[in-house]
Amino acid sequence: MATSILKRRISVLLLLFCTLICGAAEIPTPVTTYSRQDGYNTHGQISISASKEKIDSILWNFGDYENWLLDGLTRDDPEAKKLTCTLNRMKYLEDKNMFQVYFSLNFWFLKNREKSIMFTVSPMEDGKDGIRLDVFEDGRTAKIIDTLTYTISIEHQGDTATVNYTGHCRLKGLAARFFTLGLYKKNIEWYIRTFARNLLRKLES
């Protein structure tokens, strides 16, 4: 009898352990829509058990993003190697309140040629709790990107929160023709889903 009870307890502990390990990885796939006028819009949502204080301590600590946000998105990751673009590293420029993201395009003639892109940081509008990242327009980005925005908004209910994360992109020129909906979904949905997974893991750590 004692052996049977012990086995059941061990089984329960293993189940709980597996749930914790798998839970952070099982992020629902975001949904992307496209129209020629508005471009690509991607939206996903996760529910988490965390207080507003803990979420804020992570969400607004921009200087720490480089330590966790790009996990699984660099060219060292086997799955990321299948993407059109790998995100190599990032840093927060506090004096400019901007992120600089370094990336490489996954084409044979551009292998290991690292480039970077800048994002401005601002709070969400309309009284929502969260942040918004907008691509900083310069001479290079203006040629191919009309709009590129990512948002994370939080709805709090006690120690439970709903995280809504979105991506909005409108391309122009040859880039708009090259990026089919299928290619966009393969890349951007992967990025956004991985960002959400990393946020969840960070909150659970």
Beta strands, then each sheet from edge to edge (+ up, - down):
strand 1: 31-35
strand 2: 39-49
strand 3: 85-93
strand 4: 98-105
strand 5: 114-123
strand 6: 129-135
strand 7: 145-157
strand 8: 160-171
sheet 1: 1+ 2- 8+ 7- 6+ 5- 4+ 3-
end
